[in-house]
Structures are given as structure tokens and as C-alpha cells.
Amino acid sequence: MFIQTESTPNPATLKFLPGQTVLQTGTADFPSAEAAATSPLAQRIFAVSGVTGVFFGSDFVTVTKADGTEWDHLKPAILGAIMEHFQSGAPVISGEDGTSAGGHADHDGEDGEIVAQIKELLDTRVRPAVAQDGGDITFHGFDRGIVYLHMQGACAGCPSSTLTLKMGIENLLRHYIPEVTEVRPVAA
């Protein structure tokens, strides 16, 4: 098994590509070791000292490190943990068939049509591009013209995430959906 790595726009996050499917559908975000209770793979990665976050996409794993920890020290141990996991045959997420929700929040109310358009644009234009950088952005809410988005994986804490939100996503949504006036990030 050969696992490739790619840098991300977030210097604290590295993208690992195991060359096989990680999740059949959706994404899974583990912002802490406690959150990884349902994932044998995430638990293995969190066992490496200095790991502060794990995120799964369809064919990648992104890992976030603590400040002051060097990738040169972490990378071999993380590669080993990922390789051991896939060779063990254990599930990525226990009790599931390799799928995860990791999607948009539900929205009830009179803005249903606008929210459907927002989710469609996120799914077709934003999320594929963000996945290239090892992250995901999901819809969290819409209130009086303001779209609230949840940033995960490499996007969470990325120095360029504000620029991505304001100059990229906000401009895109405002162009196609006049009711959108602003985009804001939300914490998990």
C-alpha cells in the first residue's frame, strides 16, 4: 500500500491519500480524540502524539497537528497508523457500511427554496473544490440574508478560510441568489 500526502492551504493540516475509498458517501469530522469514539481509524490516528484533528472524505484523510509539532516527526507515525488500519480490514467507522452523514443541516421555514438553491451551489461548485484542499464546507443555517457555513477538515482554522468565505463563496452565492447578503462561519 502506497499512501500519498499533499499539503493543504492550512499549514497545520496535511492530506493523506491511501489510494482507496475512505468513506462511500459524505464526510466525517473528528475535531478531538473524544469525538473519534465511533471510528477505529480516527482513534488510531489520534493515538499519535501531536494530532489534534482528523477528517475523512471520500478518498482522503486530513490530519491537523498541534502548534509546535513538526510534520517531519508526525508524518511517519500517521502513515503507519493509516496503513495498519487498512491492512487490518477494520471499518473506518464502526457499525456502519462506510457511509457517513457529514452533510448539510436541515432547514425548516419559509426560506426553503432559497436554502435548496444554497445547498445545490455548495454541492456542485464549492464542496468539490474544497475537497481538493482536504476539507469540507456544509450549510448550517440561513437567517435574514445571512448564510451560516460550517468549515471542516483543512478548512477549519485555515489562514485563508476567511478569504475563501468572503471573496469566493459569498460572491458566488450573492451572484446566483439575490436574497443572500453575507456568509459567516460557525463553530462546530
Protein Blocks (a to p, Z undefined) as FASTA:
>chain_A
ZZdddddfblkbccddehiafbfghcdddfbfklmmmpmklmmmmmpghiabdcddfkbc
cddddehiafklmmmmmmmmmmmmmmnopafbghiahiafkiacddedjklmmmmmmmmm
mmmmmmmmmmmnopacddfbdcehiacdddehjlnopaklmmmmmmmmmmmmmmmmmkbm
bdcdddZZ
